[in-house]
Amino acid sequence: MNESVRQRRVQYETAGLDLADLAADPITQWHRWYAQAEQAGCVEPNAMVVSTIGADGLPDSRYVLTRGVTDDGFDFFTNYLSNKSRQLDALPGVSALFTWLQLHRTMKIRGVAVRIPEGESDEYYASRPRASQIGAWASPQSQVLRDRAELEARVAQVEARFAEGTVIPRPAEWGGWRIEITEAELWQGRPSRLHDRFRYRRAPEQPSGWIIERLAP
Ligand SMILES: Cc1cc2nc3c(=O)[nH]c(=O)nc-3n(C[C@H](O)[C@H](O)[C@H](O)COP(=O)(O)O)c2cc1C
């Protein structure tokens, strides 16, 4: 065991979290925490680790950037032929985790992924920088490459295909997923590991549609 890792302890002196502080629904709460994370200068505050379930039954995780958070869910964009997308096609269950360590905060969401309407993927693709649009055509995401040169040759082919200044259409295999959430959990670090945790669960009988429960740390 690496001693410096074992002994490393940071006291979380950040202000606590109480039920009265929380929005009635997790989407509003996410927007509040996201705004505070941006203000605090957190790196990539819209990054989340998305975990899916592989064909071998083992979980699989990777970061993506959320590009839209609405009452419908959390949107991200990727290649529909990538490992994550193939896993979601087979088993759409998702856990995703936002981490804002400067604020000693995480927010976990759980739910089910669905493909977003094609028009919305077109719109977002059109807003991306040209180099990213070319990358989406050139990279067979998650597939084995012989070497870096193979990727660069693919980029050159795509650049030759779409003349400078022309509109690059969205590749059919690239688009968005929406995580429709059923559950969310806020975690706020507190001193002596007595952290604050609150879980939102769907409850159609509640005016907000959610119930909130405090969990032991
Ligand atoms: C901060 C960060 C943000 C990322 N955002 C995305 C994203 O929005 N979409 C995406 O396809 N990959 C994104 N990636 C790359 C993925 O983590 C991953 O390598 C890729 O999507 C392939 O994953 P898969 O093979 O599990 O499908 C991001 C990586 C990092 C570190």
Ligand as a Chemical Component Dictionary entry (heavy atoms), coordinates in Angstrom:
data_LIG
# 
_chem_comp.id                   LIG 
_chem_comp.type                 NON-POLYMER 
_chem_comp.pdbx_formal_charge   0 
_chem_comp.three_letter_code    LIG 
# 
loop_
_chem_comp_atom.comp_id 
_chem_comp_atom.atom_id 
_chem_comp_atom.alt_atom_id 
_chem_comp_atom.type_symbol 
_chem_comp_atom.charge 
_chem_comp_atom.model_Cartn_x 
_chem_comp_atom.model_Cartn_y 
_chem_comp_atom.model_Cartn_z 
_chem_comp_atom.pdbx_ordinal 
LIG C1  C1  C 0 -13.733 15.405 -19.719 1  
LIG C2  C2  C 0 -14.070 14.443 -20.815 2  
LIG C3  C3  C 0 -15.198 14.658 -21.591 3  
LIG C4  C4  C 0 -15.548 13.775 -22.616 4  
LIG N1  N1  N 0 -16.696 13.999 -23.323 5  
LIG C5  C5  C 0 -17.086 13.106 -24.253 6  
LIG C6  C6  C 0 -18.353 13.277 -24.899 7  
LIG O1  O1  O 0 -19.119 14.216 -24.646 8  
LIG N2  N2  N 0 -18.699 12.340 -25.834 9  
LIG C7  C7  C 0 -17.898 11.265 -26.124 10 
LIG O2  O2  O 0 -18.261 10.468 -26.983 11 
LIG N3  N3  N 0 -16.712 11.078 -25.514 12 
LIG C8  C8  C 0 -16.282 11.967 -24.568 13 
LIG N4  N4  N 0 -15.089 11.782 -23.918 14 
LIG C9  C9  C 0 -14.294 10.578 -24.250 15 
LIG C10 C10 C 0 -14.892 9.388  -23.478 16 
LIG O3  O3  O 0 -14.517 9.456  -22.106 17 
LIG C11 C11 C 0 -14.533 8.014  -24.072 18 
LIG O4  O4  O 0 -13.143 7.845  -24.193 19 
LIG C12 C12 C 0 -15.178 7.771  -25.438 20 
LIG O5  O5  O 0 -16.472 8.298  -25.532 21 
LIG C13 C13 C 0 -15.230 6.285  -25.776 22 
LIG O6  O6  O 0 -15.967 5.614  -24.780 23 
LIG P1  P1  P 0 -16.532 4.115  -25.001 24 
LIG O7  O7  O 0 -15.468 3.346  -25.753 25 
LIG O8  O8  O 0 -16.759 3.574  -23.610 26 
LIG O9  O9  O 0 -17.806 4.224  -25.789 27 
LIG C14 C14 C 0 -14.713 12.645 -22.885 28 
LIG C15 C15 C 0 -13.567 12.444 -22.100 29 
LIG C16 C16 C 0 -13.259 13.324 -21.083 30 
LIG C17 C17 C 0 -12.028 13.051 -20.240 31 
# 
loop_
_chem_comp_bond.comp_id 
_chem_comp_bond.atom_id_1 
_chem_comp_bond.atom_id_2 
_chem_comp_bond.value_order 
_chem_comp_bond.pdbx_ordinal 
LIG C1  C2  SING 1  
LIG C2  C3  SING 2  
LIG C2  C16 DOUB 3  
LIG C3  C4  DOUB 4  
LIG C4  N1  SING 5  
LIG C4  C14 SING 6  
LIG N1  C5  DOUB 7  
LIG C5  C6  SING 8  
LIG C5  C8  SING 9  
LIG C6  O1  DOUB 10 
LIG C6  N2  SING 11 
LIG N2  C7  SING 12 
LIG C7  O2  DOUB 13 
LIG C7  N3  SING 14 
LIG N3  C8  DOUB 15 
LIG C8  N4  SING 16 
LIG N4  C9  SING 17 
LIG N4  C14 SING 18 
LIG C9  C10 SING 19 
LIG C10 O3  SING 20 
LIG C10 C11 SING 21 
LIG C11 O4  SING 22 
LIG C11 C12 SING 23 
LIG C12 O5  SING 24 
LIG C12 C13 SING 25 
LIG C13 O6  SING 26 
LIG O6  P1  SING 27 
LIG P1  O7  DOUB 28 
LIG P1  O8  SING 29 
LIG P1  O9  SING 30 
LIG C14 C15 DOUB 31 
LIG C15 C16 SING 32 
LIG C16 C17 SING 33 
# 
